[in-house]
Amino acid sequence: MKFKFLAMAAAVAATATSAGAADLNKPAKAAVDYVKVCDAYGAGFFYIPGSDTCLKIGGRVYFDVRTGTGAYNRIAGSTTANTIATNSRTFTPFYTRDAIYFNLDARSNTEFGLLRSFEELRVRYTTNQSAAGPEIDLTYGYVQWGGFTAGKARSFYDFTPAGYTMGFDYVAYQTNTLLNTVGYTANFGNGVTGTIALQDSTTADGTYNMILRNEGTALNAAFTTDNYGGNQMPDVVANLNVTQAWGSAQISGVLHQDYSASAAVGSKMGYAIDAGAEFKLDQIAKGDKVAVNGGYSVGGVGYITPFDSGAGTIGKSFRPGNYIGEDWAVDGGAMRQTKAWGVVGSFEHNFNPNFLVDVDLSYVGVNGYNNRSESTTTAAATLKWIPTADRNFYIGFEAEYGSINYTSATKTAYAAAAPTGGYGTLANASGAEFGIRVNRGF
């Protein structure tokens, strides 16, 4: 019995020895390099394997269905009044848009402060766009390091909270300018910062927000001669911002050159100033807030209103080429700068975690060359249903109204010339728009 036991032990030992020898000839299993969570910059960041850089992948998808009524709405802007009035079979009574955003946010610490790069691409596909294909553009693309920002970013002139609604077309006063800029932001402590920046106004994305053109018109009999020159200098922007537990406030200004193609007319320096404040109202309901934002401009209409982005007929009324949205005109051999001013008030109320309402009221006035004036008043309201715990997913219902009014001097002196620009006869009018948006962000 003892002999059998010893024989079995020897056999087991021999087998283990041979198996270990065989294992020596096999390559070792590769170590698994798991993605590690990076919590230094908030939720959603992870370390790029093999580096100390934290990355966040984000994006957004939304789908809109819109319709409108009255002379001034996006639907009217896409066809003629005659086809609407006669219910022509070529008329499309609704407008749809599908848009996707994809962004990357990479951050790491250096001996000189935070190093960050942010990129965002946008693709949009809208009614009657099948022939042209989808719109593809770069909304953001900038680098930040040690207080410096360089690339395509939101203008440091802007006060971001201006406008809470989804903003289909009718928020008259709005600071929403994306362009190429380089600037430096100093942190003074206690939530106070100051920025000075240079920005290329020719890169403002007119299909998405404000056009910041240096453009004027010669007031000849036909009103057909544009008189704008090249961009001789960048816009100079400065702001002072405070962000604390109660909310935020900012005052900002910009210098914008108006430069004629005619040496005899020359150039003038335009400018715009903006001031805004946002207050948290958690004492009413968690997440509630209110904001007010206003500004004044001489020779820089694009810093006051986004309507020159061509959003429907009411937008085209302020668009360069219709002799209202331009920064200046040549009259009697001299440059006459356009004056513009506006204000927007916004309120958000959360009924409960699943429903909230946003309201915007805005006004913009324009005085062109001291002999004409026009103004627009808008109102917009959004009801958002947030059916899940993910607040980036919502279904929104929006109603908007806008009206534009011209003085009698405007109509008598300029109405005949308006069709030359292709935007219709100047006349007091209004319009409304209604829409539904399904939105998911991540």
C-alpha positions as a printed NumPy array, in Angstrom:
array([[  0.   ,   0.   ,   0.   ],
       [  2.843,   2.322,   0.936],
       [  4.513,   1.478,  -2.365],
       [  1.387,   2.408,  -4.342],
       [  1.105,   5.737,  -2.542],
       [  4.716,   6.626,  -3.26 ],
       [  4.308,   5.655,  -6.921],
       [  1.221,   7.879,  -7.303],
       [  2.984,  10.833,  -5.649],
       [  5.933,  10.436,  -7.977],
       [  3.636,  10.364, -11.01 ],
       [  1.838,  13.55 ,  -9.921],
       [  5.127,  15.336,  -9.309],
       [  6.422,  14.308, -12.729],
       [  3.274,  15.561, -14.416],
       [  3.443,  18.919, -12.616],
       [  7.105,  19.286, -13.521],
       [  6.492,  18.576, -17.2  ],
       [  3.5  ,  20.978, -17.278],
       [  5.603,  23.734, -15.702],
       [  8.338,  23.188, -18.217],
       [  5.801,  23.406, -21.04 ],
       [  4.426,  26.663, -19.643],
       [  7.891,  28.184, -19.834],
       [  7.668,  27.984, -23.628],
       [  4.302,  29.899, -23.769],
       [  4.154,  33.73 , -24.024],
       [  2.814,  35.503, -20.949],
       [ -0.714,  36.868, -21.134],
       [ -0.856,  40.564, -21.986],
       [ -1.844,  42.827, -19.121],
       [ -5.293,  44.335, -19.551],
       [ -5.091,  48.166, -19.8  ],
       [ -8.464,  49.208, -18.446],
       [ -9.802,  52.684, -19.136],
       [ -9.611,  54.648, -15.908],
       [-12.146,  57.217, -14.784],
       [-10.831,  60.778, -14.49 ],
       [-12.811,  62.692, -11.886],
       [-10.628,  65.804, -11.826],
       [-12.803,  67.713, -14.363],
       [-16.281,  66.435, -13.61 ],
       [-18.398,  63.503, -14.794],
       [-17.792,  61.74 , -18.085],
       [-13.997,  62.119, -18.368],
       [-11.606,  59.174, -18.654],
       [ -7.851,  58.861, -19.056],
       [ -6.623,  58.218, -22.582],
       [ -4.674,  54.964, -22.14 ],
       [ -0.957,  55.587, -21.893],
       [ -1.288,  59.304, -21.123],
       [ -2.259,  61.736, -18.389],
       [ -4.823,  63.448, -20.64 ],
       [ -8.48 ,  63.199, -19.692],
       [-11.047,  62.973, -22.505],
       [-14.803,  63.425, -22.621],
       [-16.846,  62.391, -25.632],
       [-20.129,  64.221, -26.02 ],
       [-22.786,  65.149, -28.494],
       [-26.365,  65.984, -29.203],
       [-29.134,  64.998, -31.605],
       [-32.368,  66.876, -32.175],
       [-35.267,  66.761, -34.615],
       [-37.622,  69.681, -35.279],
       [-40.986,  69.983, -36.968],
       [-42.119,  73.592, -37.484],
       [-44.937,  75.458, -39.134],
       [-45.917,  79.1  , -39.246],
       [-48.507,  81.702, -40.027],
       [-48.467,  85.348, -41.088],
       [-46.129,  87.139, -43.444],
       [-43.012,  86.927, -41.281],
       [-42.05 ,  83.353, -40.48 ],
       [-39.6  ,  80.795, -41.79 ],
       [-42.253,  79.111, -43.921],
       [-43.158,  82.379, -45.636],
       [-39.488,  83.057, -46.13 ],
       [-39.074,  79.875, -48.149],
       [-41.686,  80.676, -50.76 ],
       [-43.721,  83.591, -52.11 ],
       [-46.763,  85.221, -50.586],
       [-48.709,  84.36 , -53.737],
       [-48.255,  80.613, -53.369],
       [-49.3  ,  80.837, -49.716],
       [-52.405,  82.883, -50.52 ],
       [-53.5  ,  80.582, -53.322],
       [-52.56 ,  77.363, -51.525],
       [-50.429,  76.391, -54.497],
       [-49.546,  72.706, -54.73 ],
       [-45.874,  73.741, -54.775],
       [-46.159,  75.203, -51.269],
       [-44.724,  73.205, -48.339],
       [-46.597,  74.246, -45.171],
       [-44.07 ,  72.785, -42.706],
       [-40.334,  72.75 , -42.1  ],
       [-38.252,  69.931, -40.607],
       [-34.681,  69.844, -39.417],
       [-32.451,  67.053, -38.127],
       [-29.141,  68.007, -36.516],
       [-26.316,  66.132, -34.848],
       [-23.401,  67.512, -32.83 ],
       [-20.255,  65.579, -31.935],
       [-17.62 ,  66.986, -29.581],
       [-14.356,  66.03 , -27.898],
       [-13.068,  67.737, -24.75 ],
       [ -9.44 ,  66.884, -23.828],
       [ -7.822,  68.27 , -20.662],
       [ -4.583,  67.854, -18.76 ],
       [ -2.654,  69.797, -16.145],
       [  0.691,  71.455, -16.938],
       [  3.148,  73.48 , -14.899],
       [  1.554,  76.6  , -16.425],
       [ -2.061,  75.636, -15.765],
       [ -4.831,  73.732, -17.496],
       [ -4.279,  72.666, -21.109],
       [ -7.569,  72.065, -22.901],
       [ -8.725,  71.484, -26.475],
       [-12.363,  71.394, -27.537],
       [-13.769,  70.476, -30.942],
       [-17.372,  70.233, -32.113],
       [-18.768,  69.329, -35.523],
       [-22.357,  69.893, -36.561],
       [-24.333,  68.232, -39.363],
       [-27.824,  69.486, -40.285],
       [-30.365,  68.231, -42.778],
       [-33.494,  70.257, -43.504],
       [-36.572,  70.448, -45.723],
       [-35.754,  70.669, -49.454],
       [-32.056,  69.979, -48.832],
       [-31.78 ,  66.645, -50.644],
       [-30.141,  68.167, -53.716],
       [-27.531,  70.18 , -51.825],
       [-26.814,  67.511, -49.232],
       [-26.432,  68.066, -45.482],
       [-24.775,  71.148, -43.986],
       [-21.491,  70.245, -42.289],
       [-19.56 ,  72.819, -40.323],
       [-17.239,  73.414, -37.394],
       [-19.073,  75.087, -34.52 ],
       [-16.131,  75.042, -32.102],
       [-12.425,  74.29 , -32.384],
       [-10.112,  75.95 , -29.864],
       [ -7.175,  75.439, -27.502],
       [ -6.97 ,  76.931, -23.991],
       [ -3.786,  77.113, -21.955],
       [ -2.837,  79.194, -18.936],
       [ -5.588,  81.767, -19.496],
       [ -5.126,  81.968, -23.279],
       [ -7.799,  80.896, -25.792],
       [ -7.13 ,  80.499, -29.529],
       [ -9.441,  79.12 , -32.226],
       [-13.098,  79.185, -33.155],
       [-15.   ,  79.894, -29.962],
       [-17.859,  81.953, -28.599],
       [-17.062,  85.657, -28.697],
       [-15.931,  87.053, -25.36 ],
       [-18.418,  89.867, -26.035],
       [-21.327,  87.459, -25.556],
       [-23.286,  86.955, -22.375],
       [-24.31 ,  83.327, -22.744],
       [-27.65 ,  83.295, -20.873],
       [-29.252,  85.708, -23.384],
       [-32.317,  83.695, -24.405],
       [-33.578,  80.527, -22.681],
       [-36.067,  79.184, -25.243],
       [-35.151,  76.812, -28.055],
       [-35.024,  79.926, -30.239],
       [-36.258,  78.752, -33.637],
       [-36.284,  82.21 , -35.255],
       [-37.739,  84.934, -33.068],
       [-35.338,  86.063, -30.364],
       [-34.535,  89.565, -31.626],
       [-31.757,  90.514, -29.185],
       [-29.254,  87.731, -28.702],
       [-25.505,  87.496, -28.099],
       [-24.575,  84.319, -29.908],
       [-21.434,  84.74 , -31.995],
       [-19.024,  81.934, -32.91 ],
       [-15.853,  83.01 , -34.703],
       [-12.057,  82.798, -34.816],
       [-10.55 ,  84.561, -31.826],
       [ -7.477,  84.789, -29.613],
       [ -7.753,  86.176, -26.108],
       [ -6.427,  86.163, -22.576],
       [ -8.566,  85.768, -19.446],
       [ -7.246,  86.918, -16.078],
       [ -8.697,  85.455, -12.884],
       [ -8.954,  88.062, -10.113],
       [-10.415,  85.672,  -7.545],
       [-13.816,  85.401,  -5.888],
       [-15.389,  84.48 ,  -9.232],
       [-14.268,  87.666, -11.014],
       [-12.522,  87.428, -14.399],
       [-11.542,  89.862, -17.136],
       [-10.77 ,  89.141, -20.789],
       [ -9.249,  91.02 , -23.694],
       [ -9.337,  89.464, -27.159],
       [ -8.927,  90.008, -30.888],
       [-11.429,  88.352, -33.229],
       [-11.844,  87.932, -36.976],
       [-15.337,  89.243, -37.748],
       [-15.277,  87.707, -41.241],
       [-15.391,  84.217, -39.708],
       [-18.718,  84.735, -37.891],
       [-20.997,  81.892, -38.967],
       [-23.924,  83.61 , -40.674],
       [-25.844,  80.344, -41.08 ],
       [-25.853,  79.782, -37.323],
       [-25.682,  83.154, -35.601],
       [-24.642,  86.743, -36.237],
       [-22.978,  88.07 , -39.375],
       [-20.377,  90.664, -38.414],
       [-19.71 ,  92.2  , -41.795],
       [-18.052,  95.449, -42.669],
       [-20.739,  96.312, -45.206],
       [-22.427,  99.491, -46.378],
       [-24.549, 100.833, -49.216],
       [-24.301, 103.848, -51.471],
       [-27.628, 105.634, -51.317],
       [-28.05 , 106.179, -55.032],
       [-31.332, 106.273, -56.914],
       [-31.451, 102.506, -57.429],
       [-30.059, 101.519, -54.007],
       [-28.038,  98.823, -55.719],
       [-24.403,  99.669, -54.979],
       [-22.664,  98.017, -52.059],
       [-19.68 ,  99.972, -50.834],
       [-17.816,  97.741, -48.412],
       [-14.07 ,  97.343, -48.215],
       [-11.765,  94.665, -46.891],
       [-11.301,  93.741, -43.268],
       [ -8.406,  95.974, -42.251],
       [ -8.233,  95.152, -38.553],
       [ -9.649,  92.579, -36.143],
       [-12.41 ,  93.463, -33.706],
       [-11.114,  94.27 , -30.214],
       [-13.185,  92.847, -27.344],
       [-12.975,  93.259, -23.583],
       [-15.231,  92.035, -20.773],
       [-15.503,  91.883, -17.   ],
       [-17.43 ,  88.92 , -15.59 ],
       [-18.488,  87.792, -12.121],
       [-19.866,  84.286, -11.457],
       [-20.865,  83.352,  -7.928],
       [-23.435,  81.292,  -6.044],
       [-26.208,  83.825,  -6.717],
       [-25.671,  83.777, -10.519],
       [-23.524,  85.798, -12.916],
       [-23.15 ,  89.216, -14.53 ],
       [-21.026,  90.674, -17.294],
       [-20.271,  93.946, -19.028],
       [-18.46 ,  93.887, -22.371],
       [-17.5  ,  96.098, -25.285],
       [-16.125,  95.745, -28.805],
       [-14.481,  98.021, -31.375],
       [-15.517,  97.196, -34.966],
       [-14.062,  99.047, -37.962],
       [-16.373, 100.269, -40.758],
       [-14.129, 100.509, -43.833],
       [-15.278, 101.731, -47.235],
       [-13.94 , 100.578, -50.579],
       [-13.769, 104.268, -51.492],
       [-10.773, 106.205, -50.217],
       [-12.852, 109.369, -50.374],
       [-15.401, 107.917, -47.967],
       [-12.696, 106.483, -45.727],
       [-13.519, 104.625, -42.522],
       [-14.926, 105.075, -39.044],
       [-14.609, 103.076, -35.865],
       [-17.836, 101.403, -34.801],
       [-18.523,  99.918, -31.413],
       [-21.004,  97.967, -29.308],
       [-21.536,  97.6  , -25.568],
       [-23.449,  94.869, -23.737],
       [-24.478,  94.271, -20.138],
       [-26.303,  91.316, -18.65 ],
       [-27.083,  89.534, -15.41 ],
       [-28.55 ,  86.167, -14.472],
       [-29.998,  85.326, -11.052],
       [-30.739,  81.885,  -9.632],
       [-34.199,  81.557,  -8.097],
       [-33.976,  78.252,  -6.272],
       [-36.15 ,  79.742,  -3.533],
       [-39.08 ,  79.538,  -5.989],
       [-38.234,  76.093,  -7.375],
       [-34.973,  74.228,  -7.847],
       [-33.4  ,  75.268, -11.155],
       [-35.448,  78.444, -11.615],
       [-33.601,  81.478, -12.974],
       [-34.114,  84.871, -14.593],
       [-31.84 ,  86.93 , -16.86 ],
       [-31.804,  90.308, -18.556],
       [-29.377,  91.379, -21.281],
       [-29.158,  94.56 , -23.356],
       [-26.845,  96.51 , -25.596],
       [-26.23 ,  99.455, -27.906],
       [-24.196,  99.68 , -31.102],
       [-22.987, 102.258, -33.606],
       [-21.789, 100.72 , -36.864],
       [-22.07 ,  97.115, -35.661],
       [-25.633,  95.825, -36.081],
       [-24.498,  92.199, -35.937],
       [-23.588,  92.574, -32.266],
       [-27.192,  93.445, -31.428],
       [-29.387,  91.09 , -33.45 ],
       [-28.977,  87.714, -35.183],
       [-31.764,  88.522, -37.643],
       [-29.279,  89.097, -40.427],
       [-28.622,  85.351, -40.403],
       [-31.483,  84.948, -42.86 ],
       [-33.854,  83.088, -40.533],
       [-37.121,  83.507, -42.415],
       [-38.585,  86.683, -43.837],
       [-38.381,  88.605, -40.572],
       [-34.687,  87.829, -40.466],
       [-34.145,  89.022, -43.997],
       [-35.69 ,  92.368, -43.108],
       [-32.58 ,  93.107, -41.058],
       [-30.203,  91.35 , -43.414],
       [-27.356,  93.168, -45.199],
       [-28.619,  93.915, -48.699],
       [-31.952,  95.231, -47.486],
       [-30.348,  98.528, -46.404],
       [-31.364,  98.079, -42.782],
       [-29.002,  95.472, -41.382],
       [-25.896,  97.067, -42.86 ],
       [-23.433,  98.812, -40.576],
       [-23.267, 102.041, -42.572],
       [-24.196, 103.873, -45.748],
       [-22.619, 106.497, -47.97 ],
       [-24.851, 109.551, -48.139],
       [-23.664, 112.853, -49.63 ],
       [-20.146, 111.458, -49.883],
       [-19.944, 110.748, -46.146],
       [-20.2  , 107.561, -44.1  ],
       [-23.361, 107.379, -41.973],
       [-23.217, 104.66 , -39.332],
       [-26.27 , 102.651, -38.307],
       [-27.346, 102.77 , -34.675],
       [-28.986,  99.749, -33.056],
       [-30.118,  98.842, -29.554],
       [-31.972,  95.995, -27.928],
       [-32.876,  94.07 , -24.806],
       [-34.035,  90.557, -23.915],
       [-35.575,  89.252, -20.708],
       [-35.705,  85.53 , -19.939],
       [-37.327,  83.396, -17.245],
       [-37.238,  79.669, -16.508],
       [-39.58 ,  77.93 , -14.092],
       [-39.429,  74.246, -13.125],
       [-42.868,  72.939, -12.195],
       [-41.296,  69.651, -11.111],
       [-38.386,  67.457, -12.286],
       [-40.332,  66.491, -15.416],
       [-41.745,  69.804, -16.676],
       [-40.33 ,  73.298, -17.113],
       [-41.208,  76.426, -19.072],
       [-38.89 ,  79.012, -20.658],
       [-39.995,  82.486, -21.757],
       [-38.106,  85.145, -23.765],
       [-39.267,  88.689, -24.537],
       [-37.047,  90.851, -26.737],
       [-36.929,  94.158, -28.596],
       [-34.531,  95.6  , -31.166],
       [-34.554,  99.089, -32.662],
       [-32.507, 100.313, -35.617],
       [-31.883, 103.906, -36.731],
       [-30.257, 104.08 , -40.148],
       [-28.584, 107.304, -41.184],
       [-30.839, 109.541, -39.04 ],
       [-33.781, 109.532, -41.443],
       [-35.465, 106.213, -40.907],
       [-36.118, 103.736, -38.152],
       [-37.481, 100.255, -37.752],
       [-38.072,  98.05 , -34.748],
       [-39.041,  94.494, -33.952],
       [-40.672,  92.934, -30.909],
       [-40.63 ,  89.192, -30.253],
       [-41.986,  86.715, -27.732],
       [-41.186,  83.025, -27.395],
       [-42.225,  80.298, -24.951],
       [-41.032,  76.707, -24.597],
       [-42.623,  73.898, -22.603],
       [-40.208,  71.024, -22.028],
       [-41.205,  67.551, -20.956],
       [-38.318,  65.611, -19.397],
       [-39.734,  62.087, -19.089],
       [-36.662,  60.359, -17.59 ],
       [-33.945,  61.041, -15.022],
       [-31.659,  62.049, -17.903],
       [-32.309,  65.798, -18.183],
       [-30.499,  65.956, -21.526],
       [-33.435,  64.108, -23.083],
       [-36.543,  66.209, -23.553],
       [-39.463,  66.871, -25.865],
       [-40.047,  70.581, -26.307],
       [-43.067,  72.496, -27.583],
       [-42.378,  76.054, -28.767],
       [-44.507,  79.028, -29.83 ],
       [-42.928,  82.232, -31.147],
       [-44.247,  85.578, -32.357],
       [-42.486,  88.48 , -34.032],
       [-43.523,  91.814, -35.536],
       [-41.567,  94.449, -37.421],
       [-42.527,  98.097, -37.825],
       [-41.195, 100.836, -40.07 ],
       [-41.672, 104.576, -39.853],
       [-43.462, 106.368, -42.679],
       [-40.143, 107.904, -43.721],
       [-38.681, 104.438, -44.111],
       [-41.557, 103.214, -46.247],
       [-41.698, 106.214, -48.544],
       [-37.984, 106.574, -49.089],
       [-36.894, 102.946, -49.206],
       [-39.823, 100.676, -50.014],
       [-39.317, 100.928, -53.748],
       [-35.706,  99.825, -53.409],
       [-36.326,  96.822, -51.17 ],
       [-37.238,  94.372, -53.955],
       [-33.823,  95.065, -55.52 ],
       [-32.299,  93.251, -52.582],
       [-34.66 ,  90.358, -53.123],
       [-36.347,  90.535, -49.732],
       [-39.726,  92.008, -50.534],
       [-41.414,  95.341, -50.056],
       [-40.938,  97.004, -46.686],
       [-44.192,  96.897, -44.761],
       [-45.318,  96.512, -41.175],
       [-46.021,  92.841, -40.655],
       [-45.898,  90.   , -38.167],
       [-45.663,  86.252, -38.034],
       [-45.806,  83.282, -35.703],
       [-44.113,  79.932, -35.587],
       [-44.938,  76.695, -33.781],
       [-42.761,  73.653, -33.412],
       [-41.842,  70.455, -31.607],
       [-38.283,  69.35 , -30.841],
       [-37.068,  65.931, -29.692],
       [-33.614,  66.359, -28.14 ],
       [-31.035,  63.984, -26.677],
       [-27.662,  65.123, -25.41 ],
       [-24.876,  63.083, -23.871]])
